[in-house]
Amino acid sequence: MTREELLTLPTTTTVEVAARALGLGRTRAYELAKLDRFPCKVIRIGVSYRVVTADLQRLLDHRPTTER
């Protein structure tokens, strides 16, 4: 996911989108969310999970970049 795509996300996003931004698989992302161990804030609404986009952006801004 590019920085531009990340900036266009709504206030909250799906676990799938957040997982893609973090390089996680869908299944692992949901496991982490259910265990309350997802690397950024997750809100549970009924049976669905939403990730707070600002928290996701903050996490990605502080991630070390790899040099090629």
LUMMILO-855842 format. One line per field, with one value per residue: residue in one letter; x, y, z of N, C-alpha, C in turn. Coordinates in nm, 3 decimals. Each point is the difference from the previous one (the first is absolute). Layout:
<nodes>
rest c(a|...)
nx c(X|...)
ny c(Y|...)
nz c(Z|...)
cax c(X|...)
cay c(Y|...)
caz c(Z|...)
cx c(X|...)
cy c(Y|...)
cz c(Z|...)
</nodes>
This chain:
<nodes>
rest c(m|t|r|e|e|l|l|t|l|p|t|t|t|t|v|e|v|a|a|r|a|l|g|l|g|r|t|r|a|y|e|l|a|k|l|d|r|f|p|c|k|v|i|r|i|g|v|s|y|r|v|v|t|a|d|l|q|r|l|l|d|h|r|p|t|t|e|r)
nx c(0.084|-0.030|0.086|-0.015|0.004|0.102|0.041|-0.046|0.048|-0.120|-0.074|-0.080|0.072|-0.007|-0.010|-0.071|-0.051|-0.021|-0.045|-0.062|-0.037|-0.027|-0.046|-0.117|-0.015|-0.109|0.029|0.127|-0.041|-0.093|0.095|0.085|-0.096|-0.031|0.132|-0.049|0.063|-0.100|0.096|-0.126|-0.063|-0.073|-0.108|-0.064|-0.069|-0.075|-0.013|0.007|0.117|0.031|0.091|0.048|-0.035|-0.030|-0.043|-0.064|-0.037|-0.029|-0.053|-0.057|-0.030|-0.014|-0.043|0.102|0.062|-0.017|0.129|-0.013)
ny c(-0.117|0.091|0.094|0.023|-0.132|-0.005|0.108|-0.080|-0.078|-0.055|0.054|-0.099|-0.110|-0.088|-0.113|-0.036|0.122|0.003|-0.123|0.041|0.109|-0.092|-0.056|0.001|-0.128|-0.022|-0.128|0.027|0.092|-0.086|-0.092|0.090|0.036|-0.127|-0.011|0.109|-0.053|0.055|0.030|0.021|0.111|-0.097|0.037|-0.065|-0.015|-0.050|-0.059|0.130|0.006|0.116|0.039|0.066|0.070|0.095|-0.101|-0.049|0.122|0.021|-0.121|0.023|0.116|-0.082|-0.066|-0.077|0.075|-0.086|0.004|0.038)
nz c(0.000|-0.088|0.024|-0.130|-0.019|0.083|-0.062|-0.095|0.096|0.026|0.093|-0.038|0.004|-0.096|0.067|-0.107|-0.004|0.130|-0.014|-0.111|0.068|0.092|-0.111|0.060|0.022|-0.072|-0.007|-0.016|-0.086|-0.043|-0.003|-0.047|-0.086|-0.020|-0.005|-0.061|-0.105|-0.070|-0.087|-0.034|0.035|0.055|-0.068|0.094|-0.112|0.096|-0.117|-0.031|-0.060|0.059|-0.086|0.104|-0.106|0.088|0.072|-0.105|-0.033|0.128|0.002|-0.117|0.054|0.103|-0.105|0.031|-0.086|-0.096|-0.002|-0.127)
cax c(-0.084|0.081|-0.030|-0.116|-0.117|-0.022|-0.056|-0.138|-0.088|-0.092|0.040|0.030|0.008|-0.017|0.118|0.067|0.077|0.110|0.092|0.075|0.095|0.103|0.065|-0.052|-0.105|-0.135|-0.027|0.084|-0.049|-0.120|0.042|0.056|-0.110|-0.081|0.080|0.033|0.145|0.026|0.099|-0.059|-0.131|-0.111|-0.129|-0.095|-0.137|-0.076|0.088|0.107|0.114|0.045|0.131|0.007|0.096|0.105|0.094|0.072|0.093|0.105|0.084|0.078|0.096|0.112|0.060|0.127|-0.005|0.112|0.073|0.022)
cay c(0.117|0.122|0.108|0.072|-0.083|0.004|0.131|0.012|-0.089|0.068|0.004|-0.138|-0.087|-0.142|-0.074|-0.044|0.112|0.026|-0.113|0.020|0.109|-0.048|-0.119|-0.117|-0.076|0.022|-0.090|0.042|0.130|-0.023|-0.066|0.104|0.087|-0.074|-0.015|0.136|0.016|0.066|0.105|0.133|-0.004|-0.066|0.018|-0.105|0.049|-0.122|-0.112|0.046|0.072|0.116|0.049|0.147|0.036|0.088|-0.085|-0.075|0.094|0.028|-0.119|-0.011|0.111|-0.030|-0.126|0.018|-0.032|-0.083|0.058|-0.095)
caz c(0.000|-0.009|0.096|-0.052|0.028|0.145|0.035|-0.049|0.075|0.093|0.141|0.035|-0.116|0.032|0.041|-0.122|-0.056|0.094|-0.013|-0.124|0.024|0.092|-0.054|0.071|-0.066|0.052|0.113|0.113|0.046|0.081|0.124|0.087|0.043|0.098|0.122|0.044|-0.018|-0.128|0.032|0.018|0.064|-0.070|0.065|-0.037|-0.014|-0.024|-0.037|-0.089|0.057|-0.076|0.044|0.000|-0.105|0.054|0.072|-0.104|-0.062|0.098|0.006|-0.123|-0.003|0.089|-0.039|-0.071|-0.143|-0.046|-0.112|-0.109)
cx c(0.089|-0.042|-0.125|-0.129|-0.036|-0.066|-0.144|-0.098|-0.093|0.051|0.032|0.000|-0.014|0.131|0.078|0.088|0.120|0.105|0.086|0.106|0.117|0.075|-0.040|-0.102|-0.133|-0.026|0.078|-0.050|-0.124|0.034|0.052|-0.109|-0.083|0.073|0.038|0.150|0.034|0.090|-0.053|-0.144|-0.107|-0.126|-0.091|-0.140|-0.085|0.094|0.115|0.106|0.035|0.132|0.000|0.113|0.112|0.106|0.083|0.104|0.118|0.098|0.089|0.102|0.124|0.067|0.131|-0.016|0.122|0.064|0.026|0.126)
cy c(0.124|0.101|0.076|-0.078|0.005|0.132|0.017|-0.089|0.080|-0.009|-0.138|-0.082|-0.145|-0.061|-0.045|0.110|0.029|-0.111|0.015|0.108|-0.045|-0.123|-0.127|-0.073|0.024|-0.083|0.043|0.133|-0.017|-0.071|0.103|0.092|-0.069|-0.016|0.135|0.025|0.062|0.120|0.143|-0.017|-0.060|0.021|-0.113|0.060|-0.121|-0.115|0.045|0.078|0.115|0.048|0.152|0.042|0.087|-0.081|-0.083|0.089|0.031|-0.118|-0.010|0.113|-0.030|-0.134|0.024|-0.039|-0.082|0.067|-0.108|0.030)
cz c(0.000|0.107|-0.043|0.026|0.148|0.042|-0.045|0.075|0.090|0.145|0.056|-0.128|0.043|0.044|-0.124|-0.060|0.089|-0.010|-0.124|0.018|0.086|-0.050|0.073|-0.087|0.070|0.126|0.124|0.057|0.087|0.130|0.099|0.054|0.108|0.133|0.062|-0.007|-0.135|0.028|0.006|0.049|-0.090|0.082|-0.048|0.001|-0.038|-0.028|-0.090|0.076|-0.092|0.061|-0.012|-0.094|0.053|0.074|-0.098|-0.067|0.092|0.010|-0.123|-0.014|0.083|-0.031|-0.071|-0.147|-0.037|-0.120|-0.102|-0.074)
</nodes>
